[in-house]
Amino acid sequence: MIKIFSNKAELALFFCDELVKLVLKKNEIFLCLSGGSTPEIIYQYLSKNYNDKIDWRKVNLFWGDERCVSPDSEQSNYGMTKRHLLNFIDIPKKNVHPINGEDDTEKEVIRYSEEIKKIVPLKNDYPEFDLVMLGLGEDGHTASIFPDRMDVINSDKICEVTIQPLTMQKRITLTAKVFNNAEKIIFLVTGKSKASIIKKIVEERKKKLPAEHIRPHNGELQFFLDSDAALFLKRL
């Protein structure tokens, strides 16, 4: 399903309302977060307007990927979430499960994989998140699965170490098999710079790029786009 919004703010508000409905439906939810500018706006909306609308005691937060930096770094996905959301909501500390990007990378991959398996319900031997938030890079990467690491698409592991090909920065990412085991995946994509890649992913579907391989096995896939990102899509 594709939903097109006039701007980022409209997209963020709709996402927040959808999250409220999801939390109300379940006794406990397992949410996989994304970094990026659009999630940042969503986190700001949640912190300012939804603290009393969501029972955060029911919400367990994980991250789809992380840069191998300290949590106080401007580049940290966890750090960004903390600054814009976690500092302002009543969520138990035990419900927040960051990737420790500052730790030894190989050891952290093992630790985080074990933590996910211990806490997130399993289905078909893989963790089943209720909702996975994903962004999309102009090169077709998602989370930290880059085009030069298509092997991560078929990896049997829960987490893998990757390297951002331009900056050579180490990353830790969940794998496609984990994402595709989720009940729902939402791609959050905004801006004209993403219009070309959205057309490739949504309409051409050649399966040459990482994001084209993110398709839930039994769940729901949605694209939330602003009008700029949807610029080149065929209008029905």
C-alpha positions in Angstrom: 0.0 0.0 0.0 1.2 3.5 -0.9 0.0 6.6 0.9 1.0 10.0 -0.3 1.0 13.0 2.0 1.3 16.7 1.2 4.4 17.2 3.5 6.5 15.6 6.2 4.3 16.9 9.0 1.1 15.4 7.6 3.0 12.1 7.1 4.3 12.2 10.7 0.8 12.9 12.2 -0.7 10.0 10.3 2.1 7.6 11.4 1.6 8.6 15.0 -2.1 8.0 14.9 -1.5 4.5 13.3 1.0 3.7 16.2 -1.7 4.7 18.7 -4.1 2.2 17.1 -1.5 -0.5 17.1 -0.7 -0.1 20.8 -4.4 -0.1 21.7 -4.9 -3.4 19.9 -2.2 -5.3 21.7 -1.0 -6.1 25.3 2.6 -5.6 24.2 4.2 -4.5 21.0 7.7 -4.8 19.6 8.8 -1.9 17.5 11.9 -1.6 15.3 12.9 2.0 14.8 14.8 3.8 12.1 17.0 6.8 12.0 16.8 9.7 9.6 15.1 13.1 9.2 11.6 11.8 8.7 11.6 9.6 11.8 13.1 12.5 13.7 10.0 14.5 13.0 7.8 11.6 14.0 9.7 11.3 17.3 9.2 15.0 17.9 5.4 14.6 17.3 5.2 11.6 19.6 7.0 13.4 22.4 5.0 16.6 22.2 1.5 15.2 21.5 1.3 11.5 22.3 2.9 10.8 25.6 -0.5 10.5 27.3 -2.1 8.8 24.3 0.2 5.8 24.3 0.8 3.4 27.1 4.6 3.3 26.7 4.8 0.5 29.3 3.5 -1.8 26.5 6.1 -0.7 23.9 9.5 -2.4 23.4 11.9 -0.4 21.3 14.7 -1.8 19.1 16.7 -0.3 16.3 17.0 -1.6 12.7 20.6 -0.4 12.4 23.2 1.8 14.1 26.5 3.5 13.3 29.4 2.3 15.3 29.7 5.5 17.3 29.0 6.5 20.9 25.4 7.2 21.9 26.1 10.9 22.4 27.3 11.3 18.8 25.2 13.3 16.4 25.4 10.3 14.1 23.9 7.9 16.5 20.4 6.7 15.7 19.8 5.9 19.4 21.1 9.3 20.4 18.7 11.0 18.0 15.8 9.0 19.3 16.8 9.8 22.9 17.1 13.6 22.2 13.7 13.8 20.4 11.6 11.1 22.1 13.0 9.1 24.9 13.8 12.1 27.1 10.2 13.1 27.0 8.1 10.0 27.4 7.3 7.7 30.3 8.8 4.5 28.9 10.5 2.0 31.3 14.2 1.8 30.8 13.9 -2.0 30.5 11.8 -1.5 27.4 14.5 0.3 25.5 17.1 -1.8 23.7 19.7 0.2 21.8 22.5 -1.2 19.7 25.8 -0.3 21.5 27.6 1.1 18.6 30.6 2.2 20.7 31.4 -1.4 21.8 33.4 -4.0 20.0 31.5 -4.6 16.7 31.7 -8.3 16.4 30.8 -8.9 20.1 27.9 -6.4 19.9 26.4 -8.2 16.9 26.3 -11.4 19.0 25.0 -9.6 22.1 22.3 -7.7 20.3 21.2 -10.8 18.3 20.8 -12.7 21.6 18.9 -9.8 23.2 16.4 -9.7 20.3 15.9 -13.5 20.4 15.4 -13.4 24.2 12.7 -10.6 24.1 11.0 -10.5 20.8 8.6 -13.3 20.1 9.8 -15.8 17.5 8.0 -17.1 14.4 9.7 -19.5 12.0 12.8 -19.3 14.2 13.1 -15.5 13.6 12.0 -12.6 15.7 8.6 -11.2 14.7 8.4 -7.4 15.2 4.9 -5.9 15.2 6.2 -2.9 13.2 9.4 -2.1 11.4 10.2 1.5 10.4 12.6 1.8 7.4 14.1 4.6 5.5 15.5 4.5 1.9 18.8 5.8 0.6 19.2 7.3 -2.9 21.3 4.3 -3.7 18.5 1.9 -2.8 19.9 0.9 0.6 17.7 0.5 3.6 18.8 0.2 7.3 22.5 -0.5 6.8 22.1 -3.0 4.0 24.0 -1.4 1.1 24.1 -2.4 -2.6 27.6 -3.9 -2.3 26.4 -6.2 0.5 23.5 -8.0 -1.1 24.7 -11.1 0.8 23.0 -9.6 3.9 19.6 -10.1 2.1 20.0 -13.9 2.4 22.0 -14.0 5.6 20.6 -16.4 8.2 21.9 -14.2 11.0 19.8 -11.7 13.0 22.5 -9.0 12.8 25.4 -8.3 10.5 28.3 -5.8 10.4 28.4 -3.7 7.2 30.4 -0.7 6.0 29.0 2.4 4.5 30.8 2.4 1.1 31.4 6.1 0.8 32.5 7.0 4.3 33.9 3.5 5.2 32.1 3.8 8.5 31.2 0.5 10.3 27.5 -0.2 10.9 25.5 -2.9 12.6 22.2 -3.8 10.9 19.4 -6.3 11.3 19.1 -8.5 8.2 16.4 -8.8 5.6 15.1 -12.1 7.0 14.4 -10.4 10.3 12.7 -7.4 8.6 10.7 -9.7 6.3 9.4 -11.7 9.3 7.6 -8.6 10.7 3.8 -8.2 10.8 4.1 -4.8 9.2 6.9 -2.8 7.5 6.5 0.9 6.7 9.0 2.7 4.5 9.1 6.4 5.4 10.4 8.4 2.5 10.4 12.1 1.8 12.1 14.6 -0.5 12.6 15.1 -4.2 16.1 13.4 -4.0 14.2 10.1 -3.3 11.8 10.4 -6.2 13.9 8.4 -8.7 14.7 5.6 -6.3 11.1 5.3 -5.2 10.0 4.9 -8.8 12.5 2.0 -9.2 11.5 0.3 -6.0 7.8 0.7 -6.4 7.2 0.4 -10.1 10.2 -1.3 -11.8 10.8 -4.0 -9.2 14.0 -5.4 -10.7 15.2 -6.7 -7.4 18.7 -5.3 -7.9 18.7 -3.1 -4.8 18.5 -4.0 -1.1 15.2 -2.2 -0.5 13.5 -4.1 -3.3 14.0 -7.3 -1.3 12.2 -6.1 1.7 8.8 -7.8 1.4 7.2 -9.3 4.5 6.5 -13.0 4.1 3.1 -12.9 5.7 2.8 -9.3 6.8 1.9 -5.9 5.3 4.2 -3.6 3.4 3.4 0.1 3.3 5.1 3.2 1.8 4.4 6.5 3.4 5.7 9.2 1.0 5.4 12.9 0.8 4.4 14.5 -2.5 8.1 15.2 -3.4 9.2 11.6 -3.0 6.1 10.4 -5.1 6.9 12.9 -7.9 7.7 10.3 -10.6 5.1 7.7 -9.6 2.3 7.0 -12.0 -0.9 8.4 -10.6 -3.9 6.1 -10.7 
